[in-house]
Amino acid sequence: MTAPLLITGGSGQLAQALAAVAAGRGLAARCVGRPECDFDRPETIDAVFAATAPRLVINAAAYTAVDAAEDDEAAAFRANRDGPARLAALAAGAGIPLIHLSTDYVFDGNKGAPYLETDPAAPTGVYGASKRAGEEAVLASGARALILRTAWVYSARGRNFVRTMLAAGRAGRALRVVADQRGTPTAAEDLAELLLDLVAKVDAGAAEGHWGIYHAAGSGEASWFAFAEAIFAEAARFGVPVPPIAAITTADWPTRARRPADSRLDCGKLFRVFGLALPPWRESLARVVAALCAA
């Protein structure tokens, strides 16, 4: 029997999408989360790794509460640096590959163009700093590792911008949405499909000599305001009420953590090396909104 994939992140939207796609492809996979695998308790990471004896690890676990991280820096670094570092050390010791998920928030958003993997990281808050520290720990571990930075992840499950917008629309609330932050919306299901395609490439030996950092986000770009407008354009087809939406600036919506104003990711390297790319975000959004409205 082929050794399983080990997927961390438990009930998170990406981990759940990975588990579903793996099952659909007939791939043996074990998806774990807290308390079974808790980055606050390193001994649980060791125990899960030993019990699973995986052939490859996909780390989709993270502390993603961007504003809360400003007041709980230690927790963010335990989850986003120390946990991945431990997983990477175990993977290195076992001689197996690791795929680690990171974020566009490692950048400050001041470049004015989509970010390349070679652009210097300059996070603006604790969340981004902890994720960058996790990247550095994985790279320093000696593991055969691929780090994929992604952005603005959403799906038909979990807590995300699409579900929040639709809930607000159904409640009849007028909305104020930031229009001066730009990024690349990414459907979790698309990312899961790409990650498992990448696993197949790794299995075939295509990653040898190509370990390191890549960007993987939906094709195209949007502001949060444009993203919201697109969500309701799709939802209107299913009779969901479209609330009034006002475009506002970041200054109009102060938050504990400063977000990057323009964190678009250039994903060309992933296509050049592995021939992989994510579809246009509008196409994926239509599918996800249809699934949510049908439910």
Summary of the structure (lengths in Angstrom):
residues: 295
radius of gyration: 18.7
end to end distance: 36.8
largest distance: 56.5
contacts: 1022
relative contact order: 0.16
helix: 45%
strand: 17%
